Amino acid sequence: MTDRLRAMRRVLAVQDGLKRSADWRLAEAERAAADVEAARGDLARFRDAELPTGALAAAAAAQARRLDARAAAAAAAVAAGAEAMREATARQKLFGRAVEALAREEAAARERRDLERLVEDLAAAASRAPPRHEG
């Protein structure tokens, strides 16, 4: 294996790690978004059950605004995470194809060298062999 192929495989390993990291960040953003939606649901059920008034109503409204802000941030994080995941996947596939192509090129070059060596060995053996006489 040439140094170039080894280097490309190291880059591919890094790309694999970046993709796993992007996947983890996306999953974390999706969990955060789900947590916010669950909290919004809890708040809505509380409002429906308790019919808050006065200070309690103001606190519930403030909590709803905070949850709305968290929901917007979570949605943005999910969108960014999804985009990062698409980009990481594309880079990983690109490097994977490049590594495969380079490995095929090296295998073909190795086969050519082996064939050339075999032809040279046969030619050398033929030139050393005593001439055959038919008859």
Contact map, one row per residue, 1 for C-alpha under 8 A:
111011000000000000000000000000000000000000000000000000000000000000000000000000000000000000000000000000000100000000000000000000000000000
111111000000000000000000000000000000000000000000000000000000000000000000000000000000000000000000000000000100000000000000000000000000000
111111100000000000000000000000000000000000000000000000000000000000000000000000000000000000000000000000000000000000000000000000000000000
011111110000000000000000000000000000000000000000000000000000000000000000000000000000000000000000000000000000000000000000000000000000000
111111111000000000000000000000000000000000000000000000000000000000000000000000000000000000000000001001100000000000000000000000000000000
111111111100000000000000000000000000000000000000000000000000000000000000000000000000000000000000000000000000000000000000000000000000000
001111111110000000000000000000000000000000000000000000000000000000000000000000000000000000000000000000000000000000000000000000000000000
000111111111000000000000000000000000000000000000000000000000000000000000000000000000000000000010011000000000000000000000000000000000000
000011111111100000000000000000000000000000000000000000000000000000000000000000000000000000000000001000000000000000000000000000000000000
000001111111110000000000000000000000000000000000000000000000000000000000000000000000000000000000000000000000000000000000000000000000000
000000111111111000000000000000000000000000000000000000000000000000000000000000000000000000000010000000000000000000000000000000000000000
000000011111111100000000000000000000000000000000000000000000000000000000000000000000000000010011001000000000000000000000000000000000000
000000001111111110000000000000000000000000000000000000000000000000000000000000000000000000000000000000000000000000000000000000000000000
000000000111111111000000000000000000000000000000000000000000000000000000000000000000000000000000000000000000000000000000000000000000000
000000000011111111100000000000000000000000000000000000000000000000000000000000000000000100110010000000000000000000000000000000000000000
000000000001111111110000000000000000000000000000000000000000000000000000000000000000000000010000000000000000000000000000000000000000000
000000000000111111111000000000000000000000000000000000000000000000000000000000000000000000000000000000000000000000000000000000000000000
000000000000011111111100000000000000000000000000000000000000000000000000000000000000000100000000000000000000000000000000000000000000000
000000000000001111111110000000000000000000000000000000000000000000000000000000000000100110010000000000000000000000000000000000000000000
000000000000000111111111000000000000000000000000000000000000000000000000000000000000000000000000000000000000000000000000000000000000000
000000000000000011111111100000000000000000000000000000000000000000000000000000000000000000000000000000000000000000000000000000000000000
000000000000000001111111110000000000000000000000000000000000000000000000000000001001100100000000000000000000000000000000000000000000000
000000000000000000111111111000000000000000000000000000000000000000000000000000001000100000000000000000000000000000000000000000000000000
000000000000000000011111111100000000000000000000000000000000000000000000000000000000000000000000000000000000000000000000000000000000000
000000000000000000001111111110000000000000000000000000000000000000000000000000001000000000000000000000000000000000000000000000000000000
000000000000000000000111111111000000000000000000000000000000000000000000000011001100100000000000000000000000000000000000000000000000000
000000000000000000000011111111100000000000000000000000000000000000000000000000000000000000000000000000000000000000000000000000000000000
000000000000000000000001111111110000000000000000000000000000000000000000000000000000000000000000000000000000000000000000000000000000000
000000000000000000000000111111111000000000000000000000000000000000000000010011001000000000000000000000000000000000000000000000000000000
000000000000000000000000011111111100000000000000000000000000000000000000010001000000000000000000000000000000000000000000000000000000000
000000000000000000000000001111111110000000000000000000000000000000000000000000000000000000000000000000000000000000000000000000000000000
000000000000000000000000000111111111000000000000000000000000000000000000010000000000000000000000000000000000000000000000000000000000000
000000000000000000000000000011111111100000000000000000000000000000000010011001000000000000000000000000000000000000000000000000000000000
000000000000000000000000000001111111110000000000000000000000000000000000000000000000000000000000000000000000000000000000000000000000000
000000000000000000000000000000111111111000000000000000000000000000000000000000000000000000000000000000000000000000000000000000000000000
000000000000000000000000000000011111111100000000000000000000000000100110010000000000000000000000000000000000000000000000000000000000000
000000000000000000000000000000001111111110000000000000000000000000000010000000000000000000000000000000000000000000000000000000000000000
000000000000000000000000000000000111111111000000000000000000000000000000000000000000000000000000000000000000000000000000000000000000000
000000000000000000000000000000000011111111100000000000000000000000100000000000000000000000000000000000000000000000000000000000000000000
000000000000000000000000000000000001111111110000000000000000000100100000000000000000000000000000000000000000000000000000000000000000000
000000000000000000000000000000000000111111111000000000000000000000000000000000000000000000000000000000000000000000000000000000000000000
000000000000000000000000000000000000011111111100000000000000000000000000000000000000000000000000000000000000000000000000000000000000000
000000000000000000000000000000000000001111111110000000000001000100000000000000000000000000000000000000000000000000000000000000000000000
000000000000000000000000000000000000000111111111000000000000000000000000000000000000000000000000000000000000000000000000000000000000000
000000000000000000000000000000000000000011111111100000000000000000000000000000000000000000000000000000000000000000000000000000000000000
000000000000000000000000000000000000000001111111111000000000000000000000000000000000000000000000000000000000000000000000000000000000000
000000000000000000000000000000000000000000111111111100000001000000000000000000000000000000000000000000000000000000000000000000000000000
000000000000000000000000000000000000000000011111111000000000000000000000000000000000000000000000000000000000000000000000000000000000000
000000000000000000000000000000000000000000001111111000000000000000000000000000000000000000000000000000000000000000000000000000000000000
000000000000000000000000000000000000000000000111111100000000000000000000000000000000000000000000000000000000000000000000000000000000000
000000000000000000000000000000000000000000000111111110001000000000000000000000000000000000000000000000000000000000000000000000000000000
000000000000000000000000000000000000000000000010011111011001000000000000000000000000000000000000000000000000000000000000000000000000000
000000000000000000000000000000000000000000000000001111111100000000000000000000000000000000000000000000000000000000000000000000000000000
000000000000000000000000000000000000000000000000000111111100000000000000000000000000000000000000000000000000000000000000000000000000000
000000000000000000000000000000000000000000000000000011111110000000000000000000000000000000000000000000000000000000000000000000000000000
000000000000000000000000000000000000000000000000000111111111000000000000000000000000000000000000000000000000000000000000000000000000000
000000000000000000000000000000000000000000000000001111111111100000000000000000000000000000000000000000000000000000000000000000000000000
000000000000000000000000000000000000000000000000000011111111110000000000000000000000000000000000000000000000000000000000000000000000000
000000000000000000000000000000000000000000000000000000111111111000000000000000000000000000000000000000000000000000000000000000000000000
000000000000000000000000000000000000000000100010000100011111111100000000000000000000000000000000000000000000000000000000000000000000000
000000000000000000000000000000000000000000000000000000001111111110000000000000000000000000000000000000000000000000000000000000000000000
000000000000000000000000000000000000000000000000000000000111111111000000000000000000000000000000000000000000000000000000000000000000000
000000000000000000000000000000000000000000000000000000000011111111100000000000000000000000000000000000000000000000000000000000000000000
000000000000000000000000000000000000000100100000000000000001111111110000000000000000000000000000000000000000000000000000000000000000000
000000000000000000000000000000000000000000000000000000000000111111111000000000000000000000000000000000000000000000000000000000000000000
000000000000000000000000000000000000000000000000000000000000011111111100000000000000000000000000000000000000000000000000000000000000000
000000000000000000000000000000000001001100000000000000000000001111111110000000000000000000000000000000000000000000000000000000000000000
000000000000000000000000000000000000000000000000000000000000000111111111000000000000000000000000000000000000000000000000000000000000000
000000000000000000000000000000000000000000000000000000000000000011111111100000000000000000000000000000000000000000000000000000000000000
000000000000000000000000000000000001000000000000000000000000000001111111110000000000000000000000000000000000000000000000000000000000000
000000000000000000000000000000001001100000000000000000000000000000111111111000000000000000000000000000000000000000000000000000000000000
000000000000000000000000000000000000000000000000000000000000000000011111111100000000000000000000000000000000000000000000000000000000000
000000000000000000000000000000000000000000000000000000000000000000001111111110000000000000000000000000000000000000000000000000000000000
000000000000000000000000000011011001000000000000000000000000000000000111111111000000000000000000000000000000000000000000000000000000000
000000000000000000000000000000001000000000000000000000000000000000000011111111100000000000000000000000000000000000000000000000000000000
000000000000000000000000000000000000000000000000000000000000000000000001111111110000000000000000000000000000000000000000000000000000000
000000000000000000000000010010000000000000000000000000000000000000000000111111111000000000000000000000000000000000000000000000000000000
000000000000000000000000010011001000000000000000000000000000000000000000011111111100000000000000000000000000000000000000000000000000000
000000000000000000000000000000000000000000000000000000000000000000000000001111111110000000000000000000000000000000000000000000000000000
000000000000000000000000000000000000000000000000000000000000000000000000000111111111000000000000000000000000000000000000000000000000000
000000000000000000000110110010000000000000000000000000000000000000000000000011111111100000000000000000000000000000000000000000000000000
000000000000000000000000010000000000000000000000000000000000000000000000000001111111110000000000000000000000000000000000000000000000000
000000000000000000000000000000000000000000000000000000000000000000000000000000111111111000000000000000000000000000000000000000000000000
000000000000000000000100000000000000000000000000000000000000000000000000000000011111111100000000000000000000000000000000000000000000000
000000000000000000100110010000000000000000000000000000000000000000000000000000001111111110000000000000000000000000000000000000000000000
000000000000000000000000000000000000000000000000000000000000000000000000000000000111111111000000000000000000000000000000000000000000000
000000000000000000000000000000000000000000000000000000000000000000000000000000000011111111100000000000000000000000000000000000000000000
000000000000001001100100000000000000000000000000000000000000000000000000000000000001111111110000000000000000000000000000000000000000000
000000000000000000100000000000000000000000000000000000000000000000000000000000000000111111111000000000000000000000000000000000000000000
000000000000000000000000000000000000000000000000000000000000000000000000000000000000011111111100000000000000000000000000000000000000000
000000000000001000000000000000000000000000000000000000000000000000000000000000000000001111111110000000000000000000000000000000000000000
000000000001001100100000000000000000000000000000000000000000000000000000000000000000000111111111000000000000000000000000000000000000000
000000000000000000000000000000000000000000000000000000000000000000000000000000000000000011111111100000000000000000000000000000000000000
000000000000000000000000000000000000000000000000000000000000000000000000000000000000000001111111110000000000000000000000000000000000000
000000010011001000000000000000000000000000000000000000000000000000000000000000000000000000111111111000000000000000000000000000000000000
000000000001000000000000000000000000000000000000000000000000000000000000000000000000000000011111111100000000000000000000000000000000000
000000000000000000000000000000000000000000000000000000000000000000000000000000000000000000001111111110000000000000000000000000000000000
000000010000000000000000000000000000000000000000000000000000000000000000000000000000000000000111111111000000000000000000000000000000000
000010011001000000000000000000000000000000000000000000000000000000000000000000000000000000000011111111100000000000000000000000000000000
000000000000000000000000000000000000000000000000000000000000000000000000000000000000000000000001111111110000000000000000000000000000000
000000000000000000000000000000000000000000000000000000000000000000000000000000000000000000000000111111111000000000000000000000000000000
000010000000000000000000000000000000000000000000000000000000000000000000000000000000000000000000011111111100000000000000000000000000000
000010000000000000000000000000000000000000000000000000000000000000000000000000000000000000000000001111111110000000000000000000000000000
000000000000000000000000000000000000000000000000000000000000000000000000000000000000000000000000000111111111000000000000000000000000000
000000000000000000000000000000000000000000000000000000000000000000000000000000000000000000000000000011111111100000000000000000000000000
110000000000000000000000000000000000000000000000000000000000000000000000000000000000000000000000000001111111110000000000000000000000000
000000000000000000000000000000000000000000000000000000000000000000000000000000000000000000000000000000111111111000000000000000000000000
000000000000000000000000000000000000000000000000000000000000000000000000000000000000000000000000000000011111111100000000000000000000000
000000000000000000000000000000000000000000000000000000000000000000000000000000000000000000000000000000001111111110000000000000000000000
000000000000000000000000000000000000000000000000000000000000000000000000000000000000000000000000000000000111111111000000000000000000000
000000000000000000000000000000000000000000000000000000000000000000000000000000000000000000000000000000000011111111100000000000000000000
000000000000000000000000000000000000000000000000000000000000000000000000000000000000000000000000000000000001111111110000000000000000000
000000000000000000000000000000000000000000000000000000000000000000000000000000000000000000000000000000000000111111111000000000000000000
000000000000000000000000000000000000000000000000000000000000000000000000000000000000000000000000000000000000011111111100000000000000000
000000000000000000000000000000000000000000000000000000000000000000000000000000000000000000000000000000000000001111111110000000000000000
000000000000000000000000000000000000000000000000000000000000000000000000000000000000000000000000000000000000000111111111000000000000000
000000000000000000000000000000000000000000000000000000000000000000000000000000000000000000000000000000000000000011111111100000000000000
000000000000000000000000000000000000000000000000000000000000000000000000000000000000000000000000000000000000000001111111110000000000000
000000000000000000000000000000000000000000000000000000000000000000000000000000000000000000000000000000000000000000111111111000000000000
000000000000000000000000000000000000000000000000000000000000000000000000000000000000000000000000000000000000000000011111111100000000000
000000000000000000000000000000000000000000000000000000000000000000000000000000000000000000000000000000000000000000001111111110000000000
000000000000000000000000000000000000000000000000000000000000000000000000000000000000000000000000000000000000000000000111111111000000000
000000000000000000000000000000000000000000000000000000000000000000000000000000000000000000000000000000000000000000000011111111100000000
000000000000000000000000000000000000000000000000000000000000000000000000000000000000000000000000000000000000000000000001111111110000000
000000000000000000000000000000000000000000000000000000000000000000000000000000000000000000000000000000000000000000000000111111111000000
000000000000000000000000000000000000000000000000000000000000000000000000000000000000000000000000000000000000000000000000011111111000000
000000000000000000000000000000000000000000000000000000000000000000000000000000000000000000000000000000000000000000000000001111111100000
000000000000000000000000000000000000000000000000000000000000000000000000000000000000000000000000000000000000000000000000000111111100000
000000000000000000000000000000000000000000000000000000000000000000000000000000000000000000000000000000000000000000000000000011111110000
000000000000000000000000000000000000000000000000000000000000000000000000000000000000000000000000000000000000000000000000000000111111000
000000000000000000000000000000000000000000000000000000000000000000000000000000000000000000000000000000000000000000000000000000001111100
000000000000000000000000000000000000000000000000000000000000000000000000000000000000000000000000000000000000000000000000000000000111110
000000000000000000000000000000000000000000000000000000000000000000000000000000000000000000000000000000000000000000000000000000000011111
000000000000000000000000000000000000000000000000000000000000000000000000000000000000000000000000000000000000000000000000000000000001111
000000000000000000000000000000000000000000000000000000000000000000000000000000000000000000000000000000000000000000000000000000000000111
